[in-house]
Amino acid sequence: MPVGIGCKSGRLDAPGSGDYAMTVDTSLFDYDLPAELIAQHPPSERGDSRMLLLPPGGGPLQHRHFSDLPGLLRPGDCLVLNDTRVIPARLLGVRHSGGRAEVLLLRRLEGDRWDALVRPARRMRAGTMVRFGDSGQLNAEVLQRPNAGKTEVRLDYQGDFEAVLSQVGIMPLPPYIRRETAEPEDRERYQTVYARATGAVAAPTAGLHFTGQMLERLADGGVLTAYVTLHVGLGTFAPISADTIEAHTMHAERYSISEQAAASINQVRSQGGRIIAVGTTVVRALESCSDERGIVQPGAGESSLYITPGYRFRAIDGMLTNFHLPRSSLVVMVSALVGRERLLAAYEVAVAQRYRFYSYGDCMLIA
């Protein structure tokens, strides 16, 4: 459970506007997307992305470029970014009894124990040992019989864990990037330039557009920045499999908001500036730790906050976000901010204008 005062873990309905109790069919958050619009590689230059501007209170869509961002924000606004760092969590190895095996680290539990996905699950019984790397510098022991491929593993290694993982691990690209394995460029490009806190197994993709030069331009224009941490898990990509959005169980992700970050954000709000979240992960972190007045409290813990239409946003005034999967909790969240019909109409325009979708794709500014 979260330890910060005022932090929340779990679903919130819309306070002050009545509980959002009606049942909503998941199919209402579906849309058609040609496969060729799913970006398989990042743009040749970081930040060389298109940006669809969607004013939250109404007004026409605008086709812009990410480089236009400083001119679309106001002096005194605050961009909040997620500084989590993606680990090379995909491990390809050999079972000690022979045969190939794959372990995908999901999140650290205690010590060297991890939640993980394993393949082939039917051959990964409790006690199975897997060796990674030419010299076996990393080994994993399966601790439990896998359930739908998920189990716990204990890692054994010599030396610094991050250094060992960097040698033998592969960046865990999302499943819609249809490549057999990550490529050398993914080590850099599937990571934000400000990544610091190691622990994610998926990138906070709205942040992939930023360069150091862009951050300098924003600062020169009087736009402030603050950093929070939310370690993104693979559940963020999972479509809603239930027939209604209410039946979906949200995955939990670890977050941390420092006293300095909370103070900076609250000061901006008190002075009339806008809080613009860079990505849905930042939205979850801030909304998990804000009170009725929108004051963000420092804290750390796990959030399974599920934002659906009817939710009243407390902590943010807008967001920069990529284009998300149909029937996903992320589309549902953004719909809660701008309205479902308006969002899907914007997606329809983005498809018609051949925007690039998902992690390595283009972005949308709601501000």
C-alpha positions in Angstrom: 0.0 0.0 0.0 1.1 3.6 -0.6 3.0 5.2 2.3 2.5 8.9 1.3 -0.2 10.9 3.0 -3.3 11.2 0.7 -2.0 8.6 -1.8 -4.5 6.2 -3.2 -4.2 2.8 -4.6 -7.2 1.5 -6.5 -10.1 2.7 -8.7 -11.7 6.0 -8.0 -15.0 7.1 -9.3 -15.9 10.7 -9.9 -16.1 12.5 -6.6 -18.5 15.3 -6.4 -20.3 14.4 -9.5 -21.9 11.1 -8.5 -20.6 7.6 -8.7 -20.0 6.3 -12.2 -22.1 3.1 -11.9 -23.4 2.5 -15.4 -22.0 -0.4 -17.4 -20.0 0.5 -20.4 -19.3 -1.9 -23.2 -15.6 -2.3 -24.0 -16.3 -2.4 -27.7 -17.1 1.4 -27.5 -13.4 2.0 -27.2 -12.5 0.1 -30.3 -11.3 1.6 -33.5 -9.8 0.4 -36.8 -6.1 0.8 -37.4 -4.2 -0.4 -40.5 -1.3 -2.5 -39.4 1.1 -0.4 -41.5 0.6 2.6 -39.2 2.0 0.7 -36.2 5.5 2.1 -35.9 8.1 -0.7 -36.0 11.1 1.6 -35.5 11.7 5.0 -34.0 12.0 8.0 -36.2 15.4 8.6 -37.7 16.0 11.5 -35.2 14.6 11.6 -31.7 11.8 14.1 -31.5 11.1 14.1 -35.3 7.5 13.3 -34.7 4.2 14.7 -35.7 1.8 16.0 -33.0 -1.9 16.2 -33.1 -3.2 19.1 -30.9 -6.5 18.5 -29.2 -7.7 21.4 -27.0 -9.4 19.8 -24.0 -12.3 22.3 -23.8 -13.2 22.1 -27.5 -11.9 23.7 -30.6 -10.6 22.3 -33.9 -7.8 19.7 -34.2 -4.4 21.1 -35.3 -1.7 19.1 -37.1 1.6 20.2 -35.5 5.0 18.8 -34.9 6.6 17.9 -31.6 9.1 20.7 -32.2 6.2 23.1 -31.8 5.7 22.1 -28.1 7.4 25.1 -26.5 5.1 27.5 -28.3 2.0 25.7 -27.2 2.8 25.9 -23.5 2.8 29.0 -21.3 5.5 30.4 -19.1 4.7 29.1 -15.6 3.3 25.7 -16.9 4.9 22.6 -15.5 5.6 19.5 -17.5 5.8 16.4 -15.3 7.9 13.5 -16.7 8.4 9.9 -15.6 12.1 9.2 -15.0 11.8 5.4 -14.8 14.5 3.5 -16.6 13.8 0.4 -18.7 15.9 -2.7 -17.9 16.9 -5.2 -20.6 14.4 -7.6 -19.0 14.2 -10.2 -21.8 16.6 -13.1 -21.2 17.3 -15.9 -23.7 19.0 -18.9 -22.3 19.3 -22.7 -22.0 17.9 -25.0 -19.4 20.4 -27.0 -17.5 18.7 -30.1 -18.7 18.9 -28.9 -22.3 16.6 -26.9 -24.6 16.1 -23.2 -25.0 14.2 -21.1 -22.6 13.1 -17.5 -22.3 12.5 -15.5 -19.1 11.0 -12.0 -19.1 11.5 -10.2 -15.8 8.4 -8.3 -14.7 9.2 -6.8 -11.4 11.5 -7.3 -8.5 10.0 -8.8 -5.3 12.5 -9.2 -2.5 16.2 -9.7 -2.9 16.9 -11.6 -6.0 13.4 -12.9 -6.5 11.4 -11.7 -9.4 7.9 -12.1 -11.0 8.5 -13.3 -14.5 7.0 -14.8 -17.6 8.7 -17.9 -18.8 8.7 -20.0 -22.0 8.1 -22.8 -22.8 6.0 -22.8 -19.6 5.1 -26.5 -19.8 8.8 -27.3 -19.4 9.6 -24.8 -16.7 8.6 -26.7 -13.6 9.6 -25.6 -10.1 13.3 -26.2 -9.6 14.2 -25.7 -13.3 17.5 -23.9 -13.8 18.2 -21.7 -16.8 21.6 -20.3 -17.8 22.1 -17.0 -19.6 25.2 -15.7 -21.3 28.1 -17.6 -22.9 29.8 -18.0 -19.6 26.7 -18.5 -17.5 27.2 -15.2 -15.7 23.5 -15.1 -14.9 21.3 -18.1 -13.8 17.6 -18.3 -12.9 15.8 -20.9 -10.8 12.0 -21.3 -11.3 10.4 -21.3 -7.9 6.8 -22.1 -8.7 4.9 -24.0 -11.4 4.0 -21.3 -14.0 0.4 -20.2 -14.2 -0.4 -18.9 -17.7 3.3 -18.5 -18.1 3.8 -16.4 -15.0 5.9 -17.6 -12.1 8.6 -16.5 -9.6 12.3 -16.9 -10.3 15.4 -16.5 -8.2 18.4 -15.0 -10.0 22.0 -16.0 -9.3 24.9 -13.9 -10.6 28.4 -12.6 -9.7 29.2 -8.9 -9.4 26.9 -5.9 -10.1 23.4 -7.0 -11.2 22.8 -4.1 -13.5 26.1 -4.7 -15.3 25.4 -8.4 -15.7 21.9 -7.7 -16.9 23.2 -5.2 -19.4 25.5 -7.8 -20.8 23.0 -10.6 -21.3 19.6 -9.0 -21.4 17.6 -7.7 -24.3 15.3 -4.7 -24.3 11.7 -5.9 -23.9 9.9 -4.4 -26.9 6.1 -4.5 -26.8 4.4 -7.3 -28.8 3.0 -5.0 -31.5 6.6 -4.3 -32.6 6.8 -7.3 -34.9 10.5 -8.0 -34.7 12.1 -11.2 -33.6 14.3 -9.4 -31.1 15.4 -5.9 -30.2 18.1 -4.2 -32.2 21.1 -2.2 -31.1 19.3 1.1 -31.6 16.6 0.1 -29.1 19.1 0.2 -26.3 19.1 4.0 -26.7 15.8 4.8 -28.4 13.5 2.7 -26.2 14.7 4.8 -23.3 14.0 8.5 -22.4 17.0 10.8 -22.3 16.2 11.6 -18.7 15.7 8.0 -17.5 17.2 7.5 -14.0 15.3 5.2 -11.7 15.9 1.6 -12.9 12.9 -0.7 -12.7 10.6 -0.5 -15.7 10.0 -3.3 -18.3 8.3 -1.0 -20.7 9.1 2.6 -21.6 6.9 5.6 -20.7 6.6 6.2 -24.4 5.3 9.8 -24.4 8.7 10.8 -23.1 10.6 9.2 -26.0 10.1 12.3 -28.1 12.1 14.5 -25.8 15.8 15.5 -26.4 18.1 17.5 -24.1 17.8 20.4 -26.6 14.0 20.3 -26.3 14.2 20.4 -22.5 16.5 23.4 -22.7 14.1 25.2 -25.1 11.2 24.6 -22.7 13.2 26.0 -19.7 14.2 29.0 -21.8 10.5 29.7 -22.4 9.7 29.6 -18.8 8.1 26.1 -18.7 9.1 24.2 -15.6 9.7 20.5 -15.3 9.3 18.0 -12.5 10.1 14.3 -12.3 8.2 11.5 -10.8 8.8 7.7 -11.0 6.4 5.0 -12.1 7.9 1.7 -13.1 5.9 0.7 -16.2 4.9 -2.9 -16.4 3.8 -5.0 -19.4 0.2 -4.8 -18.2 0.1 -1.3 -19.5 -0.1 -2.7 -23.1 -2.8 -5.3 -22.3 -6.1 -4.8 -24.0 -9.3 -5.0 -21.9 -10.5 -8.6 -22.3 -13.7 -8.2 -20.3 -16.9 -7.3 -22.1 -17.3 -4.2 -20.0 -14.7 -1.7 -18.8 -16.0 -2.1 -15.2 -15.0 -5.8 -15.2 -11.4 -5.0 -16.0 -8.8 -5.5 -13.3 -6.1 -2.9 -13.4 -2.5 -3.9 -13.0 -0.4 -2.4 -10.2 2.7 -0.4 -10.8 5.2 1.0 -8.3 5.6 4.7 -8.1 7.5 7.4 -6.1 6.9 11.1 -5.8 9.6 13.1 -4.0 8.9 16.0 -1.6 10.8 18.3 -4.1 8.6 17.2 -7.0 5.4 17.5 -5.0 6.4 21.0 -3.8 7.3 22.2 -7.3 4.0 20.9 -8.8 1.9 22.4 -6.0 3.7 25.8 -6.3 2.9 25.9 -10.0 -0.8 25.2 -9.3 -0.9 27.8 -6.6 0.4 30.4 -9.0 -2.1 29.5 -11.8 0.2 27.5 -14.0 -1.0 24.3 -15.7 0.2 20.8 -14.9 0.8 18.9 -18.1 1.5 15.2 -17.6 3.9 13.6 -20.1 2.2 10.2 -20.5 -0.5 8.2 -18.9 2.0 6.8 -16.3 2.5 10.3 -14.9 -1.3 10.8 -14.8 -1.6 7.6 -12.7 1.1 8.7 -10.3 -0.1 12.2 -9.8 -3.8 11.3 -9.5 -2.9 8.5 -7.1 -1.4 11.1 -4.7 -3.6 14.1 -5.0 -6.3 15.3 -2.6 -9.7 17.0 -3.4 -8.0 20.3 -4.1 -5.5 18.8 -6.5 -2.6 19.1 -4.0 0.0 16.4 -4.7 1.4 14.6 -1.7 4.9 13.0 -1.7 4.9 9.2 -1.3 5.7 5.8 -2.6 3.9 2.6 -3.1 1.8 0.8 -5.7 -1.0 2.2 -7.7 -3.7 0.2 -9.5 -5.7 3.4 -10.2 -8.2 2.8 -13.0 -9.4 6.0 -14.6 -12.6 5.7 -16.6 -15.2 8.2 -17.9 -16.8 10.0 -15.1 -13.5 10.5 -13.2 -12.8 14.0 -12.1 -9.1 14.8 -12.6 -7.6 16.6 -9.6 -3.9 16.9 -10.3 -3.5 17.5 -14.1 -4.8 20.1 -16.6 -3.6 18.4 -19.8 -1.3 15.7 -21.1 1.1 14.7 -23.9 0.4 11.2 -24.9 1.0 8.7 -27.8 -1.7 7.0 -29.7 -2.9 3.9 -27.8 -4.2 0.4 -28.5 -7.9 -0.2 -29.2 -9.9 -1.4 -26.2 -7.0 -0.5 -23.8 -7.2 1.1 -20.4 -5.1 3.9 -21.8 -7.7 4.8 -24.4 -10.3 4.6 -21.6 -8.2 7.0 -19.5 -7.7 9.6 -22.3 -11.5 9.3 -23.1 -12.1 10.3 -19.5 -10.2 13.5 -20.1 -11.5 14.6 -23.4 -14.6 12.5 -24.0 -14.9 9.1 -25.8 -16.5 10.3 -29.0 -14.1 13.3 -29.4 -11.1 11.1 -28.8 -12.1 8.4 -31.3 -12.9 11.1 -33.8 -9.4 12.5 -33.3 -8.0 8.9 -33.8 -10.0 8.6 -37.0 -8.4 11.8 -38.3 -4.9 10.5 -37.2 -5.5 7.3 -39.2 -6.6 9.2 -42.2 -3.6 11.5 -42.0 -1.2 8.5 -41.6 0.1 9.3 -38.2 2.4 6.7 -36.7 0.9 4.7 -33.8 2.0 3.3 -30.4 5.4 3.3 -28.7 7.6 4.5 -31.5 4.9 6.6 -33.1 3.7 10.2 -33.1 2.0 12.0 -30.2 -1.0 14.0 -29.2 -1.1 17.1 -27.0 -4.2 17.8 -24.9 -3.7 21.3 -23.7 
